Amino acid sequence: EDQVTQSPEALRLQEGESSSLNCSYTVSGLRGLFWYRQDPGKGPEFLFTLYSAGEEKEKERLKATLTKKESFLHITAPKPEDSATYLCAVRANSFTSGTYKYIFGTGTRLKVLA
Amino acid sequence: DGGITQSPKYLFRKEGQNVTLSCEQNLNHDAMYWYRQDPGQGLRLIYYSQIVNDFQKGDIAEGYSVSREKKESFPLTVTSAQKNPTAFYLCASREGGAEKLFFGSGTQLSVL
């Protein structure tokens, strides 16, 4: 069964304390892995797309990496404004619809304390 | 600015009532989606549409209906058959040939 699992469920960091969020996946025919940031009561905001193992993308304090089984979102020297829920999603083949499907993880709630 | 507009931000439904959530996009995207978000669960697909006048059921379509009469609009109706409608509803769109989804700001639906 296609599945996306994110860990930890919640994470509290002190400002400047670097850490990583994990997204492990089991899908048939990966067609992209996506990271989104979601603030409370708002829609997800796109961060990165990764397509193949070994690929890396960076944006400010965030860096996303991809292996054949998981992706990491590394946060370097986080600030309080980085507090949000980070969602991981994969796009994979859907054999029932003949098109693609998106499978979302449950997210990691990050709180950065000043 | 191009984007996806969802309205209303908050919506309350009485028992036995149908309610409609609005989703409008000016990104000229072909594909549009409706997702439901519940605490502790990943986003679940309700319906999607790849072109005007065509739409398909997602994983949890029971109790919901949609229409796609215009490229810009993809309204979702939560019918009285949906017994547990309280959730955060997200509309998304995707440009043809691209992979990433763009999301609206969501509608929180609650039951009175």
Contacts between the chains, C-beta under 8 A, distances in Angstrom:
chain1	res1	chain2	res2	distance
A	4	B	42	6.8
A	31	B	99	6.8
A	32	B	99	4.6
A	32	B	100	7.8
A	34	B	99	7.7
A	34	B	100	6.1
A	34	B	101	7.6
A	36	B	103	7.8
A	41	B	88	7.9
A	41	B	106	7.0
A	41	B	108	7.2
A	42	B	105	5.5
A	42	B	106	6.5
A	43	B	4	7.7
A	43	B	6	7.7
A	43	B	90	5.5
A	43	B	92	7.9
A	43	B	103	3.6
A	43	B	104	5.2
A	43	B	105	4.9
A	43	B	106	5.0
A	44	B	90	7.4
A	44	B	101	8.0
A	44	B	103	4.9
A	45	B	103	7.5
A	46	B	100	5.4
A	46	B	101	7.5
A	46	B	102	6.9
A	49	B	99	6.3
A	49	B	100	5.7
A	87	B	42	7.8
A	87	B	43	7.6
A	89	B	43	7.6
A	89	B	101	7.9
A	91	B	99	5.6
A	97	B	56	6.4
A	99	B	50	7.3
A	101	B	45	7.4
A	102	B	43	7.8
A	102	B	45	7.3
A	102	B	101	6.7
A	103	B	42	7.2
A	104	B	35	7.9
A	104	B	42	3.7
A	104	B	43	4.2
A	105	B	42	5.5
A	106	B	40	6.1
A	106	B	41	6.1
A	106	B	42	5.1
A	107	B	42	7.6
